[in-house]
Amino acid sequence: MKILYGVQGTGNGHLSRAIELLPEFQKYGTVDILISGEKNLLPLPFEVKYRFKGLTIGMNDKGKLSFSRTFAQNHLRPFIHEIRQINIEKYDVVISDFEPLTAWSSLMKNKECVGIGNQFSMMHPNVPVPPEDRKFARFITENLVPVTDSIGIHYEAYHSQIETPIISREIKNMKTDDQGFILVYLPAHDPNYIALVAKSLRNQQFQWRIFTPFVKNVVQFSSRIVFQPLSRIEFQKSLSNCSAVISAAGFGLTSEALYLGKKICAIPIKKHFEQECNAAALKRLGVYILPSLNLKYASDLDFWLSSVLPVKLNYEDNSKSIVDKALCLAQKLEFTAEKDPVKKKFLSLIV
């Protein structure tokens, strides 16, 4: 069996999941990896067959999704060109971890494609959603990666086709400690503004380690605030030893922090449908959610540091069951995307 496994490369969570699932897929045949997107920290312990630019999300320096930057950074013609470069017909099974090129290439060739990922869980009943009406954002999430069927991944199994997070062996084998510092990972935010918020708090007992793409070397901003360049090794070491985590509502890091029992303050990217859904689910679990990182929320951060307890969830190893379920779906599916007018319209542009 020849399997094409498409992985979204714009976040570490997708790649971390692929590292765990790939050995299970390889038990059933030859697996070629396709990665689109370039924003990740993980060293990859496998060969990548295809590397593409794919699609990316643009954000401003205050951690808010920017539609203007998103449209400016993505162009239809190069995206279609990348779709056409994939020889999708030679594969027996196509898997997409919310990776658009594999899904659209499959659509173009009337081939089935099974999705795996957090985003695919958002459309199922009982999954928490933000109180704000996000019709356009939901529409994009539903149509960006047009798979034939999918397995959702979420903090809880809200539906029969939703699995709990896949936690890496690296995290599971980690020895944790509490060394009195806060790990901050808000890569879209200006680190100087994060430091300004940190200095405004009444609670000054914690050090702040701010991981940011805006520095190339360690910068000692003050006696209690350090800017750290993006490094997977240092990040994982800090995650194991931190007292608490301040991050966006990305699925990978928050799942790992929940598994390790680290106290979390999640700040979802505004108008980012997946992150706002994640925030709604985290809030239901008891995780502290902050609307934005802003000086006016300094008292809220002080309250979180002093009064909110961590939430710990024990996730079982489910890699094998997810792969088995995905391959079972792939063998039973029939291509039906031609019935969808949105996908059919886009197909007319590709073909």
N, C-alpha and C positions, 0 to 999 in steps of 0.2 A: 504493500500500500504506500502510495506517495501522498504526503500531507504538506500543504502550504499553511504556515502559521504566521499570520500577520499581527504585528505588535505595535501599538501606539508608543512612539518613543519620546513623547513630550512630557512624560511623567515617570518617576521611578517606580510607582506602584505597578504599572503594566509590565515593566521589565522584570521586576522582582517576581511577579506572578509567573511570567514565562520561564524563569529559571527553575521554578518548582514544577511546572507542568511539562516542560520539554522532555525530561527523562521518561515520563509516563507515556507521552505520545510516541516516543522512539521505540517503545516496546511493541508497537503495532506496525511500524514501518519506517521509511525514510522521511525525515522532516526537513524541509527548507524553511528558513526564517526570513521574513520580510519585516524591516523596521522603517517606519516613516516618522519624521520629526527628530529633533536633535537636542532637546533640553532634558538631559538626564545625567546622573552622577555614577550610575552603576557600571563597573567593569563587567563585560559580558563573557561568560565562560563557554560560549558556543560560537560557531561560525555563522556569519550572517550572509545569506545568499543575495538578498536585495536590500539596498539602502536608498531611500527616497526622501525628498523634502516633505511631501505630504501636505497636511494642513496644520496651521498653528493658531493659537488664540492670542490676541493682542490685549495687553493690560496697561493701565496708567500707573504712575508711581505711588498711588494711594491704594493699590490692590483692588481696583475696580475694573471689570471687564470693559474694554473699549471696542465698540463695534467699528468705529472708524479705523483704528489700528488693525483690527482683525481683517477687515476688507482690504486695507492697504498692503498687508503682508501676504495675502493669498490671491493667486491669480488663476482663473479657470483654465487657460490654455496650457500652462505647464502641468497642472494637475491632471488634465485629460491625457497629456503626453505620457505622464508616468503610468497612468492606468493601462495604456496601450502597450507598455513595455513588458507587462507581466504575461508570461505564457501560461495562463490559467488552465488551459485545456489538458495539460499533461498531469494534473493532480487529481487524485481520487477523492480527496477530502480537503476542504478549505475552511480554516478557522480564523476568526478575526477577534483579537482582543481590542475592540473598539478602534480598529485600524481601518480607515476608509478605503484605501486603494484596493485591498484584497476584496472588500465587499462590492465596490463598484465594478471592478474587473469581472467578478463572478456574475454580477447583474448583467453586464454587457454580453456575456457569453451564455446566458441562461443556465448558470451553474449554481448549485446550492452552496450556501455559506452559513456556518454556525458561529454566532457571536458569543463571547465570554467576557464578562466585565460588569463593573459597578453600574455603568450607564444603562445597561440593558434591564436592570431591575426597576428603573424609575417608572415604567409604564404599567407595572402590575398593581392590582388592588392591595390595599393595606400598607403600602409603602408610604412613609411620611413624606409630605411635600410642603414647600414653604407656603405661608399664608398669602403671600402676594400672588397675583395672577400673572403667570409667566407663559402665556400662550405661545409667543414667538420662540422663546428659549426652549420650550417643550417640543415645538415643531422641529427645531434644528436638531435636538437630541434624538428625536424619533427617526429623522431622515438622513442624518449625516453619514451613518454607517448602515446601509440597507441590507441587513442579513435576512436569511430565510426563516431562521428560528434562533433562539438564544438561551443562554444560561446566565441569569443575573447573579451578581455577587454583592452582598450587603452585610451590614453589621448583624442583622438577624435574618432568619429564613422566613420572610413575610409571606412567601408563596411557594408552591411546590417546585417552581422553576427558579428559585433563588437559593443560592448556597451562601454559607458564612465565609468570612475572609480566609484566604490562603496565606498562612504565616510562614515565612521562610525559615529554613533550618538555622540560619544565622541568628535570627531573633529568638527562636525557641531554645537555642543553646546558650543564650546570653546570660551572664551573671550580672544582676542589677545591684545598684547602690544608690545612696542619696548623698551627693557631695555638695549640696547647698547652692546649686545654680539652676537657672532657667534656660532651657534650650529654646531658641526662637528661630522659626523657619517661615519667613514671609518674603519670598524672593522677589515679589513685585513691588515691595515697599522700599522707600529710601531708608537705609540703615541709620542715617543721622536723625531722622524723625522718630524712628523706633527708640533710639537712645534718648531723645528728648522726652518721650513718654515715660521711659524707664526712670529717668532722673526726677520726674515730677511726682512719683509715687511716695506716699508716706512710708511704706514698707521698703526699707533699703537693706534688708538682711541678706538678700539673694544677689549673686552675681548673674549677669546676663551674657550668654553666649549667642550672638546673633550671626547665624550663617547667611551669607549674602553673596550674590554673583558680582557685586559691585567692588569687591576687593580681591586682590591676587595673593596677598600675604596677610598674616595675622596683624590686626591693628588694635592697639590698646587705647580705646577711646577715653576711658577713665579707669579709676581703680576697680570699679565693679562692672564695667561694660567692655566687652571684647567683640570686635568684628572678626568673624572666621570666614576664610574662603571656602567655597564648596568642595568638600572632600568626603567621599563615601566612608573612608576609614575613620576619620575624625568625627564625622556625624554619627556613625553607629556607636562609637565609644561614648560620645556625649549623651546619646539617647539612653544608653544603659546606666549612666551615672547621674543623670539630672534629677532634680527635685520635681520639675514640672515642665510642660511643653506649651508654648504658644505657637500656633500655626494656622494656616488656612484650613479649610475643611476638605482637603484632599483625602481620598479614601485610604491610600497606602499607609501614610504616616500615622493617621489617627487610629487605624486598625492595629498597627504595631504598638502604639502607646497604650491602647486599651488592653492588649494582651499582656503587656509588661506591668500594667497597673500604675502607669504614670498619670498624674493629674494633668488635665488638658483644658486649655482655653482655646476654642476654635473660632476663627474669624473668617467666615465664608467670603469668597470673592463675590462682590455684588453683581447681580444679574447673571451669574454663572449657575445655570440650572442644576447641574450635578452637585456643586458645592452647597447650594442652598437646600437641596434635598438631603444631603449628608448632614447638614447642620440641624435640620428638623429631626432626623433620626437620632443624632447624638444628643440633642436636647431631651428627647424622650427617654434616653438611657441615663440621664443625669449629668451629662457633660455640660460645662459652662460655655455658653455662646455669647460672643460680643459682636454687635452690629458692625463695628469698624474699629481700627486702631486710631484713636483720636484722644487728644488731651482731655476732652470733656468726659471721657470714660475712665479717667485715672482712678476715681473712687470705686468703680466697678472692678478694676483690676486689683485694687487693694482688698476688696471684699473677697474676690476669688482666691487670692493668695492666702488670706487668713482663715477663711471659713468653709470653702468648698472642698469636699472629700474626693479622692480619686475614684474612678470606676475601673474595675478589672473584669475582663471577660476571658474565659478559657476556651479557645477555639481548637477543635480537633483537626487532625490532618485529614483533609478531604480531597487532595490532589488526584488520587486514583479514581474516586467516584465521579469527579467533575469530568475527567478525560473520558471515562467510560460512557457517561451520559452524553457528552458532546459527539462522540463517534456513533453512538446509537441514534441520535437525532439526525446526523449527517446521512446515515444509510436509509432513513425512513422519509426524508423530506422530498417534496416535489416543488419545482420552481413555480412560484405564483406571482412574482414581482410585476409581471406585465399587467396585472389587474390594478396596480396602484398608479393613479394618474400622475402623481408627483414624480415618482421614479421613472415612469415612462417618458415624461417630458425631458428629464435630464438625459435619459438614454438617447433621445433624438439628437442631443448635442454631441454625444460621444461617438456614436456610430457613423 
